Amino acid sequence: MEKNKKGYGKGWLLIIYGFLAYFTATAVGSAMNAASGTLAELHGWNAAVLTSLISAGSLANIVAAFVLGKLSVKYSAKKLSLICFAIYAIVMIGLGVTGNFLIFAVCLILANGISSGIGYQLSPVLISRWFPRRKGVVMGIATMGIPLCSGVATMIYQAGYSSMGSLGGFLPFIGIAALAAVMMIVFLSDNPADKGYVPDNGAVIEGAEEEKGINKDSIWTTKKLLTTPQVWIHGITLGIQLLFASGLMVQLFPRLLEIGIDPAQAGMMMLASGLLALPGSYICGLIDAKVGARKAACTTYVFGVLAMVLNLTGTMAGVWASLVMIGMVVGGAANWPASLCIEEFGDSFANGYGVIQPIIQIVGAVGPAFFAAFYGITGSYRIPYICGAVLMAVGFVAFVGLAKAGFVKEEEARQ
């Protein structure tokens, strides 16, 4: 519980940066929903193949998460982010100007991995240093960039393409990333004290221990993390939430068509689902601040089960209610990994998160295939949605029963 709240002061600059970083992390895949058809027609490529490249990009996300996670322990997260922004701008320009499919594929995979690293891997490292105790609401606001981008990226790409051509479709996203990079250069630092900022803006959290910052001498080496069962348990159980969220969003539009909703209305409902995830992210942050990340993470499993049950009713009221619940799942799945790692690992956050997040990404990458496989077997999305509800119920039981609170401190006490 917070005492003597003082707002966020200069910390708002980091919060806004985090929002832009998560927006950037979502931009590539979301923009390709529109770009695949447009570029296939422009260059004579296969639209389905272009869309499938996003799956290859998911593998790049895993590699980027692991590599950048390890580098952020030894090197400046700020400098690493700026390097990633430079690479991102180059490959995004490549997406817009090249007519060579192989070059396009390489640029797309790199853009997906690098942007994911900027948002999901490096920005939480900075947040853990600027807001070691107030990270709940901060992550809730920052991760609102994910659903917002999902909701508007298609429109942004189409507007840019229609006015400026192939490169124009990607220029707005480059501009947003450039704004984030400028904010990073001018206003932010790895050590908040360098910018005259006291962590958490001086707010006092009841029962919280003082944080020390990054710990380069931590016992949590990569080998130790990979041989600690609780690391895998946390990664896999939290990964189930990402698996559910990522797989569901891919299959949501055809499910709406299946229950008789016309394409125009289904498209509007898809946009609504992204926008509903905005307050979903913030509400998740508030729950985190109230009860802690571990208890708050349990709510996402419950929301996931409710979303499937309500959707399976087939009624408009049930479907709309399910979209609200899906928004909570999308918001929560992005919030909990970083927030929980900050609580557990403290000044060893970069070490622990650098391994747990890639595990989560690996599990999450299975999402689209999970739902698609059951659809392929049954020819209907009803059974996949039932399986989704069962999956989240199993994930809840596993997380509550197996994921142990305080395992980091217990292990450190043995050393």
TAWOZI-V955156 format. One record per residue. RES is the residue in one letter. SS is DSSP state (~ for helix, > for strand, _ for the rest). OMEGA is omega in whole degrees, -180 to 180 (none if undefined). D_FIRST is the distance of its C-alpha to the first C-alpha in Angstrom with 1 decimal. Layout:
res:ss:omega:d_first
RES:SS:OMEGA:D_FIRST
RES:SS:OMEGA:D_FIRST
//
This chain:
res:ss:omega:d_first
M:_:-179:0.0
E:>:171:3.8
K:>:176:6.7
N:_:180:10.2
K:_:-178:10.2
K:_:-177:13.7
G:_:-176:14.4
Y:_:176:15.9
G:_:178:19.2
K:_:179:21.7
G:~:176:19.3
W:~:179:20.5
L:~:177:23.7
L:~:180:22.3
I:~:178:20.5
I:~:177:23.9
Y:~:180:25.7
G:~:177:23.6
F:~:-180:24.5
L:~:180:28.1
A:~:178:28.1
Y:~:175:27.0
F:~:179:29.6
T:~:-179:32.2
A:~:-177:31.3
T:~:-168:32.1
A:~:-172:35.1
V:~:-179:37.9
G:~:-178:37.8
S:~:180:37.1
A:~:-178:39.9
M:~:175:42.3
N:~:178:42.1
A:~:-173:44.4
A:~:-176:45.9
S:~:180:47.4
G:~:-178:49.9
T:~:-177:50.7
L:~:176:51.3
A:~:178:53.2
E:~:-178:55.6
L:~:-173:55.8
H:~:-178:56.7
G:_:179:58.2
W:_:178:55.4
N:_:-176:54.1
A:~:-179:50.9
A:~:178:49.9
V:~:178:50.2
L:~:179:48.2
T:~:-179:45.3
S:~:179:45.6
L:~:177:45.0
I:~:177:41.3
S:~:175:41.2
A:~:177:42.7
G:~:178:40.0
S:~:176:37.4
L:~:177:39.1
A:~:177:38.7
N:~:-179:35.0
I:~:179:34.8
V:~:-179:36.9
A:~:-180:35.1
A:~:-179:31.7
F:~:-177:33.1
V:~:-179:35.1
L:~:176:32.6
G:~:178:29.9
K:~:-180:32.2
L:~:-177:33.3
S:~:176:29.8
V:~:-175:29.4
K:~:-173:32.5
Y:_:-177:32.9
S:_:176:31.1
A:~:178:29.1
K:~:-180:30.1
K:~:178:33.8
L:~:179:33.6
S:~:-179:32.2
L:~:175:34.9
I:~:180:37.6
C:~:178:36.3
F:~:180:36.4
A:~:178:40.0
I:~:-180:41.0
Y:~:-180:39.3
A:~:-178:41.3
I:~:-176:44.5
V:~:176:44.3
M:~:174:43.2
I:~:178:46.3
G:~:179:48.2
L:~:-176:47.1
G:~:-173:48.6
V:~:-174:51.8
T:_:172:53.1
G:_:179:55.6
N:_:-174:55.7
F:~:-179:53.8
L:~:178:53.1
I:~:179:51.7
F:~:-179:49.5
A:~:179:48.2
V:~:180:47.3
C:~:-179:45.6
L:~:-180:43.6
I:~:178:42.4
L:~:-180:41.5
A:~:-180:39.7
N:~:-178:37.7
G:~:-178:36.7
I:~:-179:36.1
S:~:176:34.0
S:~:178:31.8
G:~:179:31.3
I:~:-175:30.3
G:~:-170:27.6
Y:~:-174:26.4
Q:~:-172:27.0
L:~:-179:26.9
S:~:176:24.4
P:~:177:21.5
V:~:178:22.8
L:~:179:22.3
I:~:-180:18.9
S:~:-179:17.8
R:~:180:19.1
W:~:-178:18.0
F:_:-177:14.4
P:_:-178:13.8
R:_:-175:9.9
R:_:-172:9.7
K:~:-176:12.5
G:~:-179:11.5
V:~:179:12.4
V:~:177:14.9
M:~:179:16.7
G:~:179:16.7
I:~:-176:18.6
A:~:-176:20.8
T:_:173:22.0
M:~:176:23.2
G:~:-178:26.2
I:~:-179:27.3
P:~:178:28.1
L:~:179:29.3
C:~:179:31.8
S:~:-177:32.8
G:~:-172:33.6
V:~:-174:35.5
A:~:-180:37.0
T:~:179:40.1
M:~:179:40.8
I:~:-180:40.2
Y:~:-178:42.6
Q:~:178:45.2
A:~:180:45.2
G:~:-179:45.5
Y:~:-177:48.3
S:~:-177:50.3
S:~:-174:50.3
M:~:177:50.6
G:~:-173:51.7
S:~:179:50.5
L:~:-178:48.7
G:~:179:47.3
G:~:-177:45.3
F:~:-177:43.2
L:~:179:43.2
P:~:-180:40.2
F:~:174:38.0
I:~:179:39.4
G:~:179:38.6
I:~:178:34.9
A:~:179:34.7
A:~:177:36.6
L:~:178:34.2
A:~:-180:31.3
A:~:178:33.4
V:~:177:34.2
M:~:179:30.6
M:~:-177:30.0
I:~:-171:33.1
V:~:-166:32.5
F:~:-170:28.8
L:_:-180:27.0
S:_:175:27.2
D:_:178:26.2
N:_:-176:24.8
P:~:179:22.7
A:~:179:24.1
D:~:178:27.5
K:~:178:26.6
G:_:-176:25.1
Y:_:175:21.5
V:_:-179:18.6
P:~:-178:16.3
D:~:-178:13.2
N:~:175:15.2
G:~:180:14.1
A:_:179:10.4
V:>:179:8.6
I:>:-178:5.6
E:_:177:5.3
G:_:-178:7.9
A:_:176:8.9
E:_:-179:12.6
E:_:179:14.6
E:_:-177:16.3
K:_:-175:20.1
G:_:-177:21.1
I:_:-179:23.9
N:_:-178:25.7
K:_:180:29.3
D:_:-178:30.3
S:_:176:28.0
I:_:-173:29.6
W:_:174:28.6
T:_:179:31.9
T:~:180:33.0
K:~:-178:35.2
K:~:179:32.6
L:~:-177:30.2
L:~:179:33.1
T:_:177:34.1
T:_:-176:30.7
P:~:-177:30.7
Q:~:176:26.9
V:~:179:27.1
W:~:179:29.6
I:~:179:27.9
H:~:-179:24.7
G:~:-177:27.0
I:~:-178:29.2
T:~:175:26.8
L:~:178:24.6
G:~:178:28.0
I:~:178:29.1
Q:~:179:26.6
L:~:177:28.2
L:~:-179:31.6
F:~:-176:31.1
A:~:-177:29.8
S:~:-180:32.5
G:~:-178:35.3
L:~:-178:34.5
M:~:178:34.5
V:~:-174:37.9
Q:~:-173:39.3
L:~:-178:37.8
F:~:178:40.6
P:~:176:43.5
R:~:179:41.7
L:~:177:41.6
L:~:-177:45.3
E:~:-178:46.1
I:_:170:44.9
G:_:178:47.1
I:_:-177:45.0
D:_:-174:47.2
P:~:-179:46.4
A:~:180:45.5
Q:~:178:43.0
A:~:177:41.6
G:~:177:41.1
M:~:180:39.3
M:~:175:37.1
M:~:176:36.3
L:~:179:35.3
A:~:-180:33.1
S:~:177:31.4
G:~:-179:30.5
L:~:178:29.2
L:~:178:27.3
A:~:177:25.4
L:~:175:24.1
P:~:177:21.7
G:~:178:21.3
S:~:-178:19.8
Y:~:180:17.4
I:~:176:16.3
C:~:177:15.9
G:~:179:13.5
L:~:178:11.4
I:~:178:11.6
D:~:-178:10.7
A:~:-177:7.4
K:~:-172:6.8
V:~:-178:8.6
G:_:-173:9.5
A:~:-175:13.0
R:~:179:15.1
K:~:-179:14.5
A:~:-179:14.4
A:~:180:17.7
C:~:-177:19.4
T:~:-177:19.3
T:~:177:21.7
Y:~:-180:24.3
V:~:178:24.3
F:~:180:24.6
G:~:179:27.5
V:~:-180:29.4
L:~:180:29.1
A:~:-179:30.3
M:~:-180:33.4
V:~:-179:34.2
L:~:180:33.9
N:~:-177:36.0
L:~:175:38.6
T:_:179:39.3
G:_:179:41.2
T:_:180:40.6
M:~:179:39.4
A:~:180:36.5
G:~:180:35.5
V:~:179:35.9
W:~:177:33.8
A:~:179:31.0
S:~:178:31.3
L:~:176:30.9
V:~:-180:27.6
M:~:178:26.5
I:~:176:28.1
G:~:177:26.0
M:~:179:22.8
V:~:180:24.4
V:~:179:25.5
G:~:-178:22.1
G:~:-179:20.3
A:~:178:23.0
A:~:-174:22.6
N:~:-165:18.8
W:~:-176:18.2
P:~:-180:20.6
A:~:-177:19.3
S:~:-179:15.6
L:~:178:16.3
C:~:176:18.7
I:~:179:16.3
E:~:-174:14.0
E:~:-170:17.3
F:~:178:19.6
G:~:-178:17.6
D:~:173:20.5
S:~:-177:22.9
F:~:-176:21.4
A:~:178:24.6
N:~:-176:26.6
G:~:-178:24.8
Y:~:-179:24.3
G:~:177:27.9
V:~:-178:29.2
I:~:-179:26.8
Q:~:175:27.0
P:~:177:30.8
I:~:178:30.8
I:~:-180:28.7
Q:~:179:31.2
I:~:179:34.1
V:~:-178:33.0
G:~:-179:32.1
A:_:-180:35.5
V:_:-172:37.1
G:~:-179:35.6
P:~:-180:38.5
A:~:180:41.0
F:~:-179:39.3
F:~:-179:39.7
A:~:-178:43.1
A:~:-180:44.5
F:~:176:44.1
Y:~:180:45.3
G:~:-179:48.4
I:~:-172:49.2
T:~:-177:48.8
G:_:180:49.5
S:_:178:46.7
Y:~:-180:43.0
R:~:-180:42.4
I:~:176:42.6
P:~:180:40.3
Y:~:174:37.6
I:~:178:38.0
C:~:177:37.7
G:~:178:34.5
A:~:179:33.0
V:~:179:34.2
L:~:-179:32.8
M:~:176:29.3
A:~:177:29.6
V:~:178:30.8
G:~:178:28.1
F:~:-179:25.5
V:~:-179:27.3
A:~:-179:27.8
F:~:-179:24.2
V:~:-174:22.9
G:~:-172:25.8
L:~:-178:26.5
A:_:-170:23.5
K:_:177:22.1
A:_:176:18.6
G:_:-177:18.8
F:~:-180:22.4
V:~:-179:22.2
K:~:178:21.2
E:~:180:23.8
E:~:179:26.5
E:~:180:25.8
A:~:180:26.1
R:~:-175:29.5
Q:_:none:30.8
//
